[in-house]
Amino acid sequence: MKLILTIAMQALLGASMTGSAFAVGECGSNLTTDINAKGAMVTDLKIDGFKPTFTYVASSESKIMMEDFTASFMTENVDGVMTVTAGETCSSSMGMGSSGSLSLLGLSTFSLGYPLLSAGAFLAKEFVFAAAESDESHDNCDLPTVKVTIYTSDIMKAPAGDNPCAGTKPADGGGFDNSACFADDGTVPVGPQAGANVSDGYTGLMEYNGTEPISKPYYETDLCPVNVHWHLGAEHLSDGQFDADGYGPSDIEHRRLASGKERKGNLCHHYKEDDSKFTEHYEWKHCLGMEVGQTYEVHWPHSKAGACGTPNQYQSPFYDGVFCHGSKLTLSNLPQEVGVQAQVFTIVNDESYFYPDLIRGMIVDGEMGADMAIYVGSTTGTSRNNELCSMYNPITWQVDRTCHMISASSFDRMCGEMKAQRDDMSSDLHAHGSRITVDDKLAADNLSITSHTP
């Protein structure tokens, strides 16, 4: 598998280069390539006719910057190979000829690929080797020079390997497509839905007589977490904890609504605009689009059919993890074989609220996990509402009914761990939209309350 890049020629070119493109640069110009996992695939970067000096910088901003060109140059990107070629030298005062002839000496080529070690260690090794090769091969050549600085993540990536979970999500038309929640006569032809109201004293109106949900913690069962993702605001409703009367950074909320961003759900009540831990900027390194002071509901889907205990355990989309070894699932017993943990947080910029290993599952510590709602429901997300329902049901939901504060660094560390998984989890590094709280007629009548604290 190759590293995927988006080539964006900044300053000098002022435009993006993808696919097959060609441009010319003058002496003293800068050239920056932005590394972006959603861009065009680039397998190699070739530097022809220059004597390059490489510097590696570990950074959350992944890019390659070329500067201090002592010759004009041409750039070309064809079929994934980007080539930077030396042209006319800049000045005779540099001790070089002014001829415009193109030198093909000094070819320095390095391949950009997913490493078995960290990206930083791999790239640094390759760049040093490439530079050494150029110097050794052309000691007698007075080549123009260029400074190349590589900024790339130091996240460790699991070794490449077969992924038996890939593509196991049921295909469209396989019986799991969203369906109308209500028939024309007002009856409900679908199973129980989530996220529901989990407030004190609440009971849904859908009579449920199927397999009971799992009431004990999932770690005491044969289920394992197969994904982690989160929603903007809370999909569930817990009066006084996360509800329509909650609050957050209002200017951000207004901008989101105006720009048509992800739907925001219920909010917690912790936010205080005069308290710096809710307002002070945090420099996110791995998570995308996150906001200090904002409410997020985190979901950890669990499955008996996951690739538990292997490098393929965590998957995006989460359906691939849930159905990885689908033969282990029995639809009539699904609530005992598939479940979700849900915990709601307000993000703070305060390290006294730091918790490690958030990728592994919900936090059980003190008040965290002490007040749990258990019920049967479905998958969620904004493709469902009170008109169009999920057919992935019934499954167990275990929802912490209390909103907690957690440090931004806890979330960011989790995102870094997601990047390190064998499967590509980049689609879950940002908040997803929240489904509207389900109608009472779509919520099961079996909500129970328990505690998961030891």
C-alpha positions as CSV (number, residue, x, y, z in Angstrom):
1,M,0.0,0.0,0.0
2,K,1.3,3.4,-0.9
3,L,1.2,6.7,0.9
4,I,-1.6,8.9,-0.5
5,L,-0.7,12.5,-1.2
6,T,-2.3,15.6,-2.5
7,I,0.1,17.7,-4.4
8,A,-0.6,21.4,-3.8
9,M,1.9,23.7,-5.4
10,Q,1.8,26.8,-3.1
11,A,3.2,30.3,-3.7
12,L,5.2,29.4,-6.8
13,L,2.3,27.7,-8.7
14,G,-0.7,28.9,-6.9
15,A,-2.7,25.9,-7.9
16,S,-3.1,22.2,-7.2
17,M,-1.3,19.6,-9.2
18,T,-3.0,16.2,-9.4
19,G,-3.0,13.5,-12.0
20,S,-0.8,14.7,-14.8
21,A,0.5,18.2,-14.5
22,F,3.5,20.4,-15.4
23,A,4.9,23.7,-14.1
24,V,8.0,25.8,-14.2
25,G,9.6,27.5,-11.2
26,E,12.2,30.3,-10.9
27,C,15.3,30.5,-8.7
28,G,14.5,31.2,-5.1
29,S,11.0,29.9,-5.2
30,N,9.5,27.6,-2.7
31,L,7.6,24.4,-3.5
32,T,5.3,22.7,-0.9
33,T,3.5,19.4,-1.3
34,D,0.7,18.7,1.3
35,I,0.3,15.1,2.4
36,N,-3.4,14.3,2.5
37,A,-4.9,10.9,2.8
38,K,-7.9,11.9,0.6
39,G,-5.8,13.1,-2.3
40,A,-4.2,11.7,-5.5
41,M,-1.9,8.7,-5.1
42,V,1.8,9.6,-5.5
43,T,4.3,6.7,-5.3
44,D,7.6,8.4,-5.9
45,L,9.3,11.8,-5.7
46,K,12.3,12.2,-8.1
47,I,14.8,15.1,-7.9
48,D,16.8,15.3,-11.1
49,G,19.9,17.5,-11.6
50,F,19.9,18.9,-8.0
51,K,22.1,18.1,-5.1
52,P,19.5,17.8,-2.3
53,T,19.9,18.3,1.4
54,F,17.3,16.5,3.4
55,T,16.0,17.4,6.8
56,Y,13.3,15.3,8.7
57,V,10.9,17.0,11.1
58,A,8.3,15.0,13.1
59,S,5.1,17.1,13.0
60,S,1.3,16.8,13.1
61,E,1.4,18.7,9.7
62,S,2.4,16.3,7.0
63,K,4.1,18.0,4.1
64,I,7.3,18.2,2.0
65,M,8.8,21.6,1.5
66,M,11.5,22.3,-1.1
67,E,13.3,25.7,-1.0
68,D,16.6,27.5,-1.7
69,F,16.7,26.3,-5.3
70,T,19.9,27.4,-6.9
71,A,18.6,26.7,-10.4
72,S,15.3,27.2,-12.1
73,F,13.3,24.0,-12.1
74,M,10.4,22.1,-13.7
75,T,7.9,20.0,-11.9
76,E,5.8,17.2,-13.3
77,N,3.3,14.8,-11.8
78,V,2.5,11.9,-14.1
79,D,0.8,8.7,-13.0
80,G,1.7,9.1,-9.3
81,V,5.4,10.1,-9.9
82,M,6.3,13.7,-9.1
83,T,9.5,14.9,-10.7
84,V,11.4,18.1,-9.9
85,T,14.0,18.7,-12.6
86,A,16.9,21.3,-12.6
87,G,17.0,23.8,-15.4
88,E,19.2,26.9,-15.8
89,T,21.5,27.8,-12.9
90,C,20.6,30.9,-11.1
91,S,23.8,32.9,-11.2
92,S,27.4,32.6,-12.3
93,S,28.4,34.2,-9.0
94,M,27.5,30.9,-7.4
95,G,30.4,29.2,-9.2
96,M,28.2,27.5,-11.7
97,G,27.8,27.9,-15.4
98,S,24.8,29.8,-16.8
99,S,24.0,27.3,-19.4
100,G,20.4,26.3,-19.7
101,S,21.3,22.8,-20.6
102,L,19.5,20.2,-18.5
103,S,21.8,18.0,-16.3
104,L,20.5,14.5,-15.6
105,L,23.2,13.8,-13.2
106,G,22.5,13.8,-9.5
107,L,19.3,11.8,-9.8
108,S,18.0,11.2,-6.3
109,T,14.9,9.1,-6.0
110,F,13.0,8.0,-2.9
111,S,9.8,6.0,-2.6
112,L,7.0,7.1,-0.4
113,G,5.3,4.0,1.1
114,Y,3.6,2.9,4.3
115,P,6.4,1.7,6.6
116,L,6.5,-1.2,8.9
117,L,8.0,1.1,11.5
118,S,7.0,4.6,12.2
119,A,6.6,6.9,9.2
120,G,9.3,9.1,10.7
121,A,11.9,6.4,11.1
122,F,11.2,5.1,7.6
123,L,11.3,8.4,5.8
124,A,14.4,9.7,7.7
125,K,16.2,6.5,6.8
126,E,15.2,6.7,3.1
127,F,16.1,10.4,2.8
128,V,19.6,10.0,4.4
129,F,20.2,7.1,2.1
130,A,19.1,9.1,-1.0
131,A,21.2,12.1,0.0
132,A,24.3,9.9,0.6
133,E,23.8,8.2,-2.7
134,S,23.7,11.6,-4.5
135,D,26.8,12.9,-2.7
136,E,28.8,9.7,-3.2
137,S,27.9,9.4,-6.9
138,H,28.7,12.9,-7.8
139,D,31.6,14.2,-5.7
140,N,33.1,15.9,-8.8
141,C,29.9,17.5,-10.0
142,D,29.1,21.1,-9.2
143,L,25.3,20.6,-9.2
144,P,22.7,23.2,-8.2
145,T,21.3,22.6,-4.7
146,V,17.9,22.4,-3.1
147,K,16.9,22.2,0.6
148,V,14.2,19.5,1.2
149,T,12.4,19.5,4.6
150,I,10.0,16.6,5.3
151,Y,7.3,17.0,7.9
152,T,5.5,13.8,8.7
153,S,3.7,12.1,11.5
154,D,5.6,10.0,14.0
155,I,2.6,7.7,14.5
156,M,3.6,4.0,14.6
157,K,1.6,2.0,12.0
158,A,0.8,-1.7,12.4
159,P,2.5,-3.9,9.8
160,A,0.6,-4.4,6.6
161,G,-1.3,-7.7,6.3
162,D,-4.5,-9.3,5.2
163,N,-7.7,-7.8,6.6
164,P,-10.5,-10.4,6.8
165,C,-12.9,-7.8,7.9
166,A,-12.7,-5.5,4.9
167,G,-16.0,-5.3,3.0
168,T,-18.0,-7.5,5.4
169,K,-20.5,-4.7,5.9
170,P,-23.8,-6.0,4.4
171,A,-24.3,-4.7,0.9
172,D,-27.2,-2.5,-0.1
173,G,-30.3,-4.6,-0.7
174,G,-29.1,-7.2,1.7
175,G,-32.0,-6.6,4.2
176,F,-30.4,-3.9,6.3
177,D,-31.3,-0.8,4.3
178,N,-33.1,2.0,6.1
179,S,-36.8,1.6,6.1
180,A,-39.9,3.7,6.9
181,C,-40.5,3.9,10.7
182,F,-44.2,4.1,10.4
183,A,-46.6,2.3,8.0
184,D,-49.5,4.2,6.4
185,D,-51.9,3.0,9.1
186,G,-49.6,4.3,11.8
187,T,-48.2,0.9,12.9
188,V,-44.5,0.4,13.4
189,P,-43.0,-2.2,11.1
190,V,-39.4,-1.8,12.4
191,G,-37.6,-2.9,15.5
192,P,-36.5,-0.7,18.4
193,Q,-34.4,2.4,17.6
194,A,-31.6,4.4,19.2
195,G,-30.6,6.9,20.6
196,A,-33.4,7.0,23.0
197,N,-34.4,9.0,26.0
198,V,-32.5,7.5,29.0
199,S,-33.8,9.9,31.7
200,D,-35.0,8.9,35.1
201,G,-38.4,7.3,34.9
202,Y,-38.6,7.1,31.1
203,T,-40.2,4.2,29.4
204,G,-40.5,3.8,25.7
205,L,-43.8,2.8,24.1
206,M,-42.6,0.0,21.8
207,E,-43.5,-3.4,23.4
208,Y,-40.4,-5.6,23.2
209,N,-40.5,-9.3,23.9
210,G,-37.3,-10.4,22.3
211,T,-33.8,-11.4,23.5
212,E,-32.8,-9.3,26.5
213,P,-29.9,-6.9,26.3
214,I,-26.5,-7.5,28.0
215,S,-26.6,-5.8,31.4
216,K,-23.0,-6.6,32.6
217,P,-20.0,-4.8,31.2
218,Y,-19.0,-6.1,27.8
219,Y,-15.5,-6.9,29.0
220,E,-17.1,-9.7,31.1
221,T,-18.5,-11.2,27.9
222,D,-17.0,-12.6,24.7
223,L,-17.6,-9.3,22.8
224,C,-14.8,-6.9,22.0
225,P,-14.7,-3.3,20.8
226,V,-14.4,-3.1,17.0
227,N,-14.4,0.7,16.5
228,V,-14.6,4.0,18.2
229,H,-16.3,7.1,16.8
230,W,-18.2,10.1,18.2
231,H,-21.1,12.4,17.4
232,L,-21.4,16.2,17.7
233,G,-23.6,16.7,20.7
234,A,-25.4,13.8,22.3
235,E,-27.7,11.5,20.4
236,H,-29.2,10.3,23.7
237,L,-31.3,12.4,26.0
238,S,-30.7,12.5,29.8
239,D,-32.6,15.3,31.5
240,G,-30.3,17.7,33.3
241,Q,-27.2,16.0,32.0
242,F,-27.3,16.3,28.2
243,D,-30.5,17.8,26.8
244,A,-32.0,20.7,24.7
245,D,-31.2,23.1,27.6
246,G,-27.5,22.4,27.5
247,Y,-25.0,24.9,26.2
248,G,-21.6,25.3,24.6
249,P,-19.5,27.7,22.5
250,S,-22.4,29.5,20.9
251,D,-20.5,31.3,18.2
252,I,-19.2,28.0,16.9
253,E,-22.7,26.5,17.0
254,H,-24.1,29.4,14.9
255,R,-21.3,29.1,12.3
256,R,-21.9,25.3,12.1
257,L,-25.6,25.8,11.5
258,A,-25.0,28.5,8.9
259,S,-22.5,26.4,7.0
260,G,-24.6,23.3,6.9
261,K,-22.2,21.2,9.0
262,E,-23.0,18.0,10.9
263,R,-26.2,18.1,12.9
264,K,-25.6,18.8,16.6
265,G,-27.4,16.8,19.2
266,N,-28.1,17.5,22.9
267,L,-25.6,19.5,25.0
268,C,-24.1,19.1,28.5
269,H,-24.3,21.8,31.2
270,H,-20.6,22.1,32.1
271,Y,-19.6,24.9,29.7
272,K,-18.7,28.3,31.3
273,E,-17.5,31.1,29.0
274,D,-15.5,32.7,31.8
275,D,-13.6,29.5,32.7
276,S,-10.5,29.1,30.5
277,K,-10.6,25.3,30.5
278,F,-13.7,25.6,28.3
279,T,-12.4,28.3,26.0
280,E,-8.6,28.0,25.7
281,H,-7.4,26.8,22.3
282,Y,-5.9,23.3,22.1
283,E,-3.5,22.5,19.3
284,W,-5.0,19.3,17.9
285,K,-2.5,17.0,16.3
286,H,-4.6,14.0,15.2
287,C,-8.4,14.6,15.6
288,L,-10.1,16.7,13.0
289,G,-12.6,19.6,13.5
290,M,-12.8,19.3,17.3
291,E,-13.7,22.1,19.7
292,V,-12.8,22.8,23.3
293,G,-16.0,23.3,25.3
294,Q,-18.1,21.3,23.0
295,T,-20.2,18.2,23.8
296,Y,-19.5,14.8,22.1
297,E,-21.1,11.4,22.5
298,V,-18.5,8.6,22.0
299,H,-19.6,5.2,20.8
300,W,-17.7,1.9,21.1
301,P,-19.4,-0.8,19.0
302,H,-18.8,-4.3,20.3
303,S,-19.2,-7.6,18.5
304,K,-18.9,-11.3,19.2
305,A,-17.9,-11.6,15.5
306,G,-15.0,-9.1,15.7
307,A,-11.4,-9.9,14.9
308,C,-10.8,-9.8,18.7
309,G,-7.3,-9.7,19.9
310,T,-5.7,-9.3,16.4
311,P,-4.3,-6.3,14.5
312,N,-7.6,-6.2,12.6
313,Q,-9.8,-5.7,15.7
314,Y,-10.5,-2.0,15.0
315,Q,-12.3,-1.2,11.7
316,S,-13.8,1.7,9.8
317,P,-16.6,1.6,9.0
318,F,-17.6,-0.1,12.2
319,Y,-19.9,-2.5,10.3
320,D,-16.8,-4.3,9.0
321,G,-15.8,-4.9,12.6
322,V,-19.2,-6.0,13.7
323,F,-19.6,-8.5,10.8
324,C,-16.0,-9.5,10.4
325,H,-16.7,-13.2,11.2
326,G,-20.4,-13.0,10.5
327,S,-21.0,-16.8,10.9
328,K,-20.6,-16.3,14.7
329,L,-23.7,-14.1,14.8
330,T,-27.3,-15.4,15.2
331,L,-30.0,-12.8,14.4
332,S,-32.4,-14.3,16.9
333,N,-29.8,-13.7,19.6
334,L,-28.3,-10.5,18.4
335,P,-28.7,-8.3,21.6
336,Q,-26.4,-10.9,23.3
337,E,-23.8,-10.7,20.5
338,V,-23.7,-7.1,19.3
339,G,-23.7,-4.0,21.5
340,V,-22.6,-0.4,21.9
341,Q,-21.2,1.6,24.8
342,A,-22.0,5.3,24.9
343,Q,-20.4,8.0,27.0
344,V,-21.0,11.7,26.8
345,F,-18.2,14.3,27.4
346,T,-17.5,18.0,27.4
347,I,-14.0,18.7,26.1
348,V,-11.8,20.8,28.3
349,N,-8.2,22.1,28.0
350,D,-7.2,20.9,31.4
351,E,-4.8,17.9,31.9
352,S,-6.3,17.1,35.3
353,Y,-9.1,15.5,33.2
354,F,-6.7,13.3,31.2
355,Y,-7.5,9.6,30.7
356,P,-5.4,7.3,28.5
357,D,-6.5,4.4,26.3
358,L,-9.9,5.9,25.4
359,I,-9.8,3.7,22.3
360,R,-10.4,0.6,24.4
361,G,-13.8,1.5,25.7
362,M,-15.8,3.7,28.0
363,I,-14.2,4.9,31.2
364,V,-15.3,3.2,34.5
365,D,-13.9,5.3,37.3
366,G,-15.8,6.9,40.2
367,E,-18.9,8.6,38.7
368,M,-18.0,7.4,35.2
369,G,-20.0,4.2,34.6
370,A,-21.9,4.5,37.9
371,D,-25.3,5.3,36.4
372,M,-25.9,3.2,33.3
373,A,-29.0,2.9,31.1
374,I,-29.4,-0.5,29.4
375,Y,-31.9,-1.1,26.6
376,V,-32.3,-2.6,23.1
377,G,-32.0,-0.3,20.0
378,S,-30.4,0.1,16.7
379,T,-27.5,1.8,14.9
380,T,-27.8,5.6,14.8
381,G,-26.4,8.5,12.6
382,T,-28.1,11.2,10.6
383,S,-29.2,8.9,7.8
384,R,-32.0,7.9,10.3
385,N,-34.6,10.0,12.0
386,N,-38.2,9.5,13.1
387,E,-39.3,8.8,9.6
388,L,-36.5,6.6,8.2
389,C,-35.3,3.9,10.6
390,S,-32.3,1.6,11.0
391,M,-32.8,-2.1,10.3
392,Y,-29.6,-2.9,12.2
393,N,-31.6,-4.0,15.3
394,P,-32.1,-5.2,18.0
395,I,-28.8,-4.6,19.6
396,T,-27.7,-3.8,23.2
397,W,-27.1,-0.2,24.2
398,Q,-25.2,0.6,27.4
399,V,-25.3,4.4,28.0
400,D,-23.7,6.4,30.8
401,R,-26.5,8.8,31.8
402,T,-24.0,11.4,33.2
403,C,-22.0,13.9,31.2
404,H,-18.4,14.0,32.2
405,M,-15.5,16.3,31.4
406,I,-12.4,15.0,29.6
407,S,-9.2,16.6,28.4
408,A,-8.7,17.4,24.7
409,S,-5.4,15.5,25.0
410,S,-7.3,12.3,25.9
411,F,-9.3,12.6,22.6
412,D,-6.2,13.5,20.6
413,R,-4.3,10.6,22.0
414,M,-7.2,8.3,21.0
415,C,-7.1,9.7,17.4
416,G,-3.4,9.0,17.3
417,E,-4.0,5.4,18.3
418,M,-6.7,5.2,15.6
419,K,-4.2,6.3,13.0
420,A,-1.9,3.5,14.2
421,Q,-4.4,0.7,13.5
422,R,-3.9,-1.6,10.5
423,D,-7.3,-0.6,9.0
424,D,-7.7,3.0,7.8
425,M,-9.8,4.7,10.4
426,S,-9.3,8.2,9.0
427,S,-13.1,8.5,8.3
428,D,-13.7,8.4,12.0
429,L,-11.2,11.1,13.1
430,H,-13.9,13.8,13.2
431,A,-17.4,14.1,14.8
432,H,-20.3,12.6,13.0
433,G,-23.7,14.2,13.0
434,S,-26.3,13.3,15.7
435,R,-29.6,11.5,15.0
436,I,-32.6,13.2,16.5
437,T,-33.7,11.6,19.7
438,V,-36.1,8.8,18.7
439,D,-39.8,9.1,19.0
440,D,-41.4,7.4,22.1
441,K,-43.2,4.9,19.8
442,L,-39.8,3.8,18.4
443,A,-38.1,3.3,21.8
444,A,-38.3,-0.1,23.5
445,D,-40.1,-0.4,26.8
446,N,-37.3,-2.3,28.5
447,L,-35.0,0.5,29.7
448,S,-33.2,-0.5,33.0
449,I,-30.7,1.2,35.2
450,T,-27.5,-0.4,36.6
451,S,-24.0,0.5,37.6
452,H,-20.8,-0.8,36.0
453,T,-18.4,0.5,38.7
454,P,-16.6,-2.3,40.7
